[in-house]
Amino acid sequence: MTGIWPFVAANSPTTLSHAQGAYLYLQNDKKILDAAGGAVVANIGHGRREVADAIHAATMNATYVVPPWLTPERQGLVEELRDHWLPQHLPCVHLCSGGSEANESAIKIAVQYQAAIGQPQRKLILARNLSYHGTTISMAGLSGHASRKRGLESILEQHPHIQTPYPLRCPLGPHHPDACQYYLQDLEDTIQRLGSENIAALVAEPINGSSGGAITPPDGYWQRAQEILQRHGILLIMDEVMTGFGRTGVAFGSQLYNVEPDLLVAGKGLAGGYAAIAGVFGREEIANAISAGGFNVMFHTFGALPQSCAAATAVLKILREENLVQRAGVIGQHTLERLQTSFGQHPNVAEIRGAGMLIGIEIVKDRNTLERFDESARVTDHLAGAAMDAGVFFYPGGTGEYRDVICIGAPFIIDEPEIELMETALGAALANLPIS
Ligand SMILES: Cc1ncc(COP(=O)(O)O)c(C=O)c1O
């Protein structure tokens, strides 16, 4: 008997033959542009031999070594990160095998830090009503992502949520001039209600990933939010699993907003899909306090595999040597403007937004009222399906409650022909909407 993949069988599973550059080749010989970069992961595209060679060399050098020990591959990655990527104030590195694990580790580190500095009662973790931080039991509980909690409600812990700044749907009105103040007040009020002395950290994405579809915050929000958090002794954990390592046109999305998170979590793009690796990067005083408190930051067995470290180092070098981060910014902006010109006024397009090569297209029933299609219409699935027929894989986003967003997270190597292809496929998909 053959096995069933995936666990819950799909109606028509997509079967890949191979992938190269920015393209996927299906078993039925169809060529598809990977405009989603998988799950917004494949930053340098598929099939780079230098990365495969680095993985091979690492495997032959020493196959598995416990994470706390240094190996040439681990040392190489830490040096690459320190010399070229990490903000100066975040020199401490903890490596995990995925974004959910890394977010959990960051939260554990934040709570351990608070305990170490004599604040053990600070155990609440603030998150946001529209967010995604992972799929483990605690990260599913923390996330503001209704559809990924379904059937699990009985075991998921409830965490306090602040409102995700969502300029288009600000309760004061779309892109209201006071939106920034509105969302900051919500943060202040929530802290007041819970008691700042009980809160260890806020976990947030600088720009919402696929849960909201590349929602960028109002100008000035992040800097002022950080001031509020600092005033109350609450750590800021920035979840840059999707926005990290160049996706937004700079190394980390938080740098777009001049904020200095206390802990920064990044994954996907770290090894661009060539290996399962993610990291928590933190301030030295946090590590020092945890050490002085006599606590340990426990590793995951596969958290810093030499092979994964070698893959990540090779990917990061390619990004640097080929100026791909800058390219993500330029080509992303160009893609955004092109799609805005073509579809920005489409009756079913509420907004096309984002930063760098992270772009969200929000679909509505009526662009004047911002009324959404009914969930049962499964508009996002229809659009993504129609785009696949037209040769492009877009990433369907939304949380069930917040829906219909199509995300673009293409490899940074794409050029004019790929932008044209995305435009054509999006046009074909929009022409195909089930209800208008
Ligand atoms: C912002 C964000 N955080 C965390 C995660 C979870 O990462 P992983 O799927 O590697 O566990 C994701 C995955 O999509 C993400 O986008």
The ligand as a Gaussian input file, in Angstrom:
#p B3LYP/6-31G(d) Opt

LIG

0 1
 C        6.081000      35.487000      10.287000
 C        6.210000      34.004000      10.471000
 N        6.569000      33.536000      11.670000
 C        6.706000      32.203000      11.890000
 C        6.450000      31.281000      10.893000
 C        6.571000      29.818000      11.184000
 O        7.752000      29.318000      10.620000
 P        7.909000      27.753000      10.327000
 O        6.834000      27.365000       9.382000
 O        9.300000      27.659000       9.749000
 O        7.823000      27.056000      11.641000
 C        6.075000      31.744000       9.625000
 C        5.769000      30.785000       8.548000
 O        5.112000      31.076000       7.591000
 C        5.952000      33.145000       9.406000
 O        5.580000      33.640000       8.226000

